[in-house]
Amino acid sequence: MPSILAYDFGASSGRALLGRLNDRKIEVEEIHRFGNDPVAVGDRLQWDILRLFHEIKQGLLKAKIAGETPTSLAIDSWAVDFGLIGGNGELLGNPYHYRDHHTDGVMERTMERLTAGKIFGRSGIQFLPFNTIYQLAALKEAGSPLLEQAKHFLMIPDLLRYFLTGEMHNEFSNATTTQLYNPLQGGWDAELIRDIGLPPSLFGSIVQPGTQVGRLRASLTEELGIGSIPVYAVAEHDTGSAVAAVPALERDFAYLSCGTWSLMGTEVDQPVMTELAQSLNFTNEGGVYGTYRLLKNIMGLWILQESRRTWERAGLAYSFPELVALAEQAPAFQSFVDPDHPMFLRAGDMPSRIAQYCERTGQRAPVTLGGFVRCILESLALKYRYVLELTERLSGKSFSGLHMVGGGIQNVLLCQWTANAIGKPVWAGPVEGSALGNLAVQWIAQVELSDIWEARRVIRESFPVHVYESQDGSQWEEAYGRFLAVMK
């Protein structure tokens, strides 16, 4: 069977997967996995982008060693971050990490100058302090020489594709996350770009998911001893790929892509850019085949990941399954936090911040590791209910349950508690959501699958979906009222 190759870059790790389509069944083989740790140098937090490109090459070599010749490849990754290319075609500096402090206060200053209404009315994108528009505005405020030399703007998958092919394009789903794309105009918003002091010429042509955007450049094929494989743009924001892979059989569905970040929403034909959407801080990100993703970013398992790092530094080394087991043994509904409070955005001592949040809101702080983990997971489940109800309100839809995809669904306790919190079934699966969406768009482009709905049916038939039914409704209802009180 011919294979295709998907590179899926998360904010903490990446992997290369071979996909094969055989008689309406998808087979996926992970051939390479690697860490993706940001690097702190001085006061800056940056991505090690050349190491990531090296890992792409390692994936190609491992495919070659396995006797595979992929008929195509594509990349998806996290959003908002970018690289700048100079006039000689070379990368100008390492891309900054979205959690770097150089954007502190920039969103607020930009909103004062341009107004929130103008920014949302032209982009339809949620206000987050690390959005691309504020990263670029921060560089402009700082008088960065990178902007003076830059000729091309490329987001992370665009940049890695450029390294592979020598071709520069901006992919649609990721471009929309910048808060510089205007869905009403169908392209980059020159006015917003000029408003932050940049030339519109910095931003290149936008291609849709499913577009072939080049082939491996000759120097790379010679280095690796492989053929010139076609390279496609897919939904290169990993959430866009994850939503493409949601195994929904109904046209109106709600999804939760669960990992370091949690992203919850629904698929719509047109962006929802109302005053209510702005006030609720929802976002309209580009999807596949003319759709938009009406969604809200939720902090996700980042708080648990950072807590675990804090405990490890103190000599308390626990795996995630061990921490979840401790949470299950801890007393229920002792304390809650708003996962999206700004104090949880940056890296650091999350248990101390949870204790501070509880003190400020008149709650007793957890005292055991299990108590902290239970607080995090219960708070996430209750925040999911809150955002699901807002999604129904904004979209005018009523959802019979929630599709959960991504690595976070391996946390069985979180899946069950989410079902309990929303009072509806949770359908969990597949784990490899982003990679499967990446593969699906490549197969559609090559006419191996007819459209996204056939792709979703094939995914549903190829991978298990676990159903979690709601339990303990009255207890979770009471907890939700307490959660809303401490979230205000």
C-alpha positions in Angstrom: 0.0 0.0 0.0 1.3 3.5 -0.8 1.9 5.6 2.3 1.8 9.4 3.0 3.7 11.2 5.8 2.3 13.6 8.4 4.4 15.7 10.7 2.5 16.8 13.8 4.3 19.3 16.0 2.9 20.0 19.4 4.1 22.6 21.9 6.0 20.0 23.8 6.7 17.2 21.4 6.5 16.2 17.7 6.1 13.0 15.7 6.2 11.7 12.2 3.5 9.2 11.2 3.0 7.2 8.1 -0.5 6.7 7.0 -2.0 4.1 4.7 -5.5 3.8 3.4 -6.6 0.2 2.7 -10.2 -0.7 1.9 -11.7 2.2 3.9 -9.5 1.5 6.8 -6.7 3.9 8.0 -3.5 2.4 9.3 -1.1 4.8 11.1 2.5 4.0 12.0 4.6 6.3 14.2 8.1 6.2 12.8 9.7 9.1 14.7 9.0 10.9 17.9 11.0 13.8 19.5 10.9 16.4 22.1 10.1 20.1 21.4 11.5 22.0 24.3 11.8 25.8 24.1 15.2 27.3 24.9 15.7 30.2 27.3 18.6 32.5 26.3 19.0 35.5 28.5 15.5 37.1 28.8 14.1 35.4 25.7 12.3 32.1 25.3 12.7 30.8 21.8 11.9 27.7 19.6 14.9 25.6 18.5 13.6 25.7 14.9 16.7 24.2 13.2 16.5 21.3 15.6 12.9 20.8 14.5 13.9 20.8 10.8 16.6 18.2 11.7 13.9 16.0 13.2 11.9 16.3 9.9 14.9 15.0 8.1 15.2 12.2 10.6 11.6 11.2 9.9 12.4 11.1 6.2 15.4 8.9 6.8 13.5 6.5 9.0 10.9 6.2 6.3 13.6 5.4 3.8 15.2 2.8 6.1 11.8 1.2 6.5 11.6 0.9 2.7 8.8 3.5 2.5 8.5 6.1 -0.3 5.7 8.4 0.8 3.7 9.8 -2.0 3.4 13.2 -0.2 4.0 14.9 3.1 2.5 17.7 5.1 3.0 19.6 8.4 0.8 20.9 11.2 1.8 22.7 14.3 0.7 25.1 17.0 -0.4 28.6 15.9 0.6 32.3 16.4 4.4 31.9 16.3 6.4 32.8 13.2 9.8 33.4 11.6 11.0 36.3 9.5 13.0 35.8 6.3 15.5 38.4 5.0 16.2 39.5 1.5 18.8 36.8 1.0 16.2 34.1 1.8 17.7 33.3 5.2 15.9 33.1 8.6 16.4 36.1 10.8 16.8 34.8 14.3 15.1 32.0 16.2 11.3 32.4 16.4 10.1 33.6 19.8 7.9 31.3 21.9 4.4 32.5 22.5 4.9 32.4 26.3 7.9 34.8 26.1 7.5 38.0 28.1 8.2 40.4 25.3 4.4 40.8 24.7 3.6 41.8 28.2 1.3 44.8 28.1 1.4 45.1 24.3 -2.2 43.8 23.7 -3.6 46.4 26.1 -1.6 49.2 24.5 -2.6 48.1 21.0 -6.3 47.8 22.0 -6.2 51.3 23.5 -4.8 52.7 20.2 -6.9 50.7 17.7 -9.9 49.7 19.9 -11.0 46.2 20.5 -14.1 46.7 18.3 -11.9 47.5 15.3 -9.6 44.6 15.8 -12.3 42.0 16.4 -14.5 43.6 13.7 -11.8 43.1 11.1 -10.4 39.7 12.3 -13.1 37.9 14.3 -10.3 36.5 16.5 -10.2 36.1 20.3 -8.0 38.5 22.3 -5.0 36.6 23.7 -1.8 38.4 24.7 0.4 36.2 22.6 -1.5 36.6 19.3 0.7 37.2 16.3 -0.4 40.8 16.0 0.9 41.6 19.5 4.1 39.7 19.0 4.8 41.8 15.9 3.7 45.0 17.6 6.1 44.1 20.5 9.0 43.8 18.0 8.0 47.1 16.5 7.8 48.8 19.9 11.3 47.4 20.8 12.8 48.7 17.5 13.8 45.2 16.5 16.3 45.1 13.7 14.7 41.9 12.5 11.7 43.9 11.2 13.9 46.3 9.4 15.6 43.4 7.5 12.5 41.2 7.1 11.0 40.6 3.6 8.8 37.7 4.3 6.6 36.5 7.2 6.2 32.8 7.7 4.3 30.9 10.4 6.0 27.8 11.9 4.6 25.3 9.4 5.1 27.8 6.5 8.7 28.2 7.7 9.4 24.4 7.9 7.8 23.9 4.4 10.1 26.7 3.1 13.1 24.8 4.5 11.9 21.7 2.7 10.9 23.2 -0.7 12.3 26.7 -1.1 8.7 27.9 -1.7 7.1 30.6 0.5 3.3 30.5 1.1 1.0 31.3 4.0 -1.6 28.6 4.8 -5.1 29.8 5.4 -6.1 28.1 8.8 -2.9 29.3 10.5 -3.0 32.8 8.9 -6.4 33.4 10.4 -5.0 32.9 14.0 -2.7 35.9 13.6 -5.5 38.5 14.1 -4.3 40.1 10.9 -6.5 38.1 8.5 -9.8 39.6 7.5 -12.4 36.9 6.8 -14.8 39.4 5.3 -12.3 40.5 2.8 -10.8 37.0 2.3 -7.2 38.0 2.8 -4.6 39.8 4.9 -6.0 43.0 6.4 -3.7 45.7 5.1 -5.2 48.4 7.4 -4.5 46.4 10.6 -1.0 45.6 9.3 -0.2 49.2 8.7 -1.8 50.1 12.0 1.0 48.2 13.8 3.6 49.8 11.6 4.4 47.1 9.2 4.3 46.9 5.4 1.6 44.6 3.9 4.2 43.4 1.4 5.7 41.3 4.3 2.7 38.9 4.1 2.6 36.6 1.2 0.1 34.6 -0.8 -2.4 32.5 1.1 -3.1 28.9 0.1 -6.0 26.7 1.2 -5.7 23.3 2.8 -5.2 20.6 0.2 -2.9 22.7 -2.0 0.3 21.2 -3.3 2.9 23.9 -2.4 6.1 22.4 -3.8 8.4 19.4 -3.7 11.5 18.5 -1.7 14.3 20.7 -2.9 17.2 19.1 -4.8 19.8 19.8 -2.0 17.6 17.9 0.5 17.0 14.9 -1.8 20.7 14.7 -2.5 21.6 14.9 1.2 19.1 12.2 2.2 19.2 10.0 -0.9 15.5 10.1 -1.5 13.1 11.2 -4.2 11.5 14.6 -4.6 8.3 14.1 -2.6 5.4 16.4 -3.1 4.6 18.7 -0.2 1.0 19.8 0.6 -0.5 22.5 2.8 -3.1 21.0 5.1 -5.0 22.7 7.9 -1.6 23.6 9.4 -2.9 24.9 12.7 -3.0 21.6 14.6 -6.5 22.4 15.9 -7.7 22.8 12.4 -6.4 19.4 11.6 -7.8 17.9 14.8 -11.3 19.3 13.9 -11.0 17.8 10.4 -10.5 14.4 12.1 -13.5 14.6 14.5 -15.4 11.4 13.7 -18.8 13.2 13.7 -21.6 11.7 11.8 -23.9 14.7 12.4 -23.4 18.0 10.7 -23.8 20.1 13.9 -21.3 18.9 16.4 -19.3 20.3 19.3 -15.6 19.3 19.7 -12.9 19.6 22.3 -9.3 19.2 21.1 -7.6 18.4 24.4 -3.9 18.7 25.1 -1.6 21.3 26.5 -4.3 23.7 25.3 -8.0 22.8 25.2 -9.9 24.2 22.3 -13.7 23.9 22.3 -16.2 25.0 19.7 -18.2 24.0 16.6 -17.8 24.2 12.9 -19.6 27.0 11.1 -20.0 28.1 7.5 -19.5 31.8 8.2 -17.5 33.5 11.0 -19.6 34.8 13.9 -18.4 38.3 14.4 -21.1 39.8 16.6 -20.8 42.0 19.6 -21.7 39.1 21.8 -18.9 36.9 20.3 -16.5 39.8 21.0 -17.7 40.2 24.6 -17.4 36.5 25.2 -14.0 36.5 23.7 -14.7 33.7 21.2 -12.6 33.3 18.0 -13.3 32.4 14.4 -10.4 30.4 13.0 -10.2 29.1 9.5 -11.0 25.4 8.9 -11.0 23.1 6.0 -13.0 23.4 2.8 -14.6 26.8 3.4 -15.5 26.3 7.1 -14.6 28.3 10.2 -14.1 27.1 13.7 -16.1 29.1 16.2 -14.2 28.3 19.4 -12.6 29.4 22.6 -9.1 28.7 23.9 -9.0 27.1 27.3 -5.7 26.8 29.2 -5.9 23.0 29.1 -3.5 20.5 30.7 -0.7 23.1 30.7 -1.4 23.8 34.4 -1.0 20.1 35.3 2.1 19.8 33.1 3.8 22.7 34.8 2.7 21.4 38.3 4.4 18.1 37.5 7.6 20.0 36.5 7.5 21.9 39.8 7.1 18.7 41.8 9.9 17.0 39.8 12.3 19.8 40.7 11.4 19.2 44.3 12.3 15.5 44.0 8.7 14.3 43.7 8.7 12.4 40.4 5.3 11.1 39.4 4.0 10.0 36.0 0.8 11.5 34.7 -1.2 8.2 35.4 0.2 8.2 38.9 -1.0 11.8 39.5 -4.4 11.0 38.1 -4.7 8.1 40.5 -3.8 10.4 43.4 -6.5 12.8 42.2 -9.1 10.1 42.1 -8.4 9.3 45.8 -8.6 13.0 46.9 -11.8 14.5 48.3 -14.2 15.8 45.6 -15.0 19.5 45.0 -12.8 21.0 47.6 -11.6 24.0 45.6 -11.7 25.4 42.1 -9.7 27.7 39.9 -10.4 29.5 36.6 -7.9 27.7 34.3 -7.9 30.8 32.0 -6.9 33.3 34.7 -3.8 35.2 33.5 -1.7 34.0 36.5 -1.7 30.5 34.9 -0.4 31.6 31.5 3.4 31.8 32.1 5.7 28.9 33.1 6.4 28.6 36.8 5.2 27.2 40.1 1.6 26.3 39.4 0.8 24.7 42.8 1.8 28.0 44.5 -0.4 30.0 42.1 -3.3 27.6 42.7 -2.9 28.2 46.4 -2.9 32.0 45.8 -6.0 31.8 43.7 -7.8 29.8 46.4 -6.8 32.3 49.1 -8.0 35.3 47.0 -11.3 33.6 46.4 -11.9 32.5 50.0 -11.3 28.8 49.4 -9.2 26.3 51.3 -6.2 25.5 49.1 -5.2 21.9 48.4 -2.5 20.4 50.6 -1.7 17.2 48.8 -0.5 16.4 45.3 -3.8 14.5 44.7 -5.7 17.5 45.9 -3.9 19.9 43.5 -4.5 17.5 40.6 -8.1 17.0 41.4 -8.6 20.8 41.6 -7.1 21.2 38.2 -9.1 18.4 36.5 -12.4 19.3 38.1 -11.9 23.0 37.2 -11.2 22.0 33.6 -14.3 19.9 33.4 -16.4 22.6 34.8 -14.9 25.2 32.5 -15.7 22.9 29.6 -19.3 23.1 30.6 -19.2 26.8 30.8 -17.7 27.2 27.3 -20.0 24.5 25.8 -23.0 26.5 27.0 -21.6 29.7 25.5 -20.9 27.9 22.2 -24.5 26.8 22.0 -25.7 30.3 22.7 -23.4 31.9 20.0 -24.0 29.3 17.3 -27.7 28.9 17.9 -27.2 25.1 18.0 -28.0 22.5 20.7 -25.5 19.7 21.0 -26.4 16.2 22.1 -22.9 15.5 23.4 -19.2 16.4 23.0 -16.5 15.0 20.8 -13.1 14.9 22.5 -10.0 14.3 20.5 -6.2 14.6 21.1 -3.7 13.3 23.6 -5.7 14.5 26.6 -8.3 11.8 26.1 -5.9 9.3 27.5 -6.8 10.9 30.8 -9.9 8.8 31.5 -10.7 10.7 34.6 -10.9 14.0 32.8 -13.1 12.4 30.1 -15.5 11.0 32.7 -15.6 14.2 34.7 -16.3 16.2 31.6 -19.3 14.1 30.8 -20.4 14.5 34.4 -20.0 18.3 34.2 -21.8 18.9 30.9 -24.6 16.4 31.7 -24.2 14.8 28.3 -22.2 12.0 26.7 -18.6 12.5 25.8 -17.3 10.6 22.7 -13.5 10.3 23.1 -11.4 9.4 20.2 -9.2 9.4 18.2 -6.0 10.2 20.2 -4.0 11.2 17.1 -6.6 13.8 16.0 -4.2 16.3 14.4 -2.1 13.8 12.5 -5.3 12.1 11.2 -6.7 15.4 10.0 -3.4 16.1 8.3 -3.4 12.7 6.5 -7.1 13.1 5.6 -6.6 16.4 3.8 -3.7 14.9 1.8 -5.8 11.9 0.8 -8.7 14.2 -0.3 -6.2 16.3 -2.4 -5.1 13.1 -4.1 -8.7 11.9 -4.6 -8.3 8.9 -2.4 -11.2 10.2 -0.3 -14.0 12.2 -1.8 -14.5 14.9 0.8 -14.2 15.7 4.5 -17.4 13.8 5.4 -16.2 10.6 3.9 -12.9 11.2 5.7 -14.7 11.5 9.0 -16.7 8.3 8.3 -13.6 6.4 7.5 -11.9 7.7 10.7 -14.9 6.6 12.7 -14.7 3.1 11.2 -10.9 2.9 11.7 -10.4 4.0 15.3 -12.3 3.2 18.5 -14.5 5.9 20.1 -15.1 5.5 23.8 -18.4 6.7 25.2 -18.6 8.3 28.6 -22.1 8.7 30.0 -22.9 11.4 32.5 -22.9 10.4 36.2 -23.6 12.1 39.6 -25.6 14.9 38.1 -26.8 16.6 41.2 -23.3 16.8 42.8 -21.8 18.3 39.6 -24.6 20.7 39.3 -23.9 22.1 42.8 -20.2 22.2 42.1 -20.9 24.2 38.9 -22.6 26.9 40.9 -19.7 27.1 43.2 -17.2 27.2 40.3 -19.1 30.1 38.6 -18.9 32.0 41.9 -15.1 31.7 42.2 -14.5 32.3 38.5 -16.0 35.9 38.6 
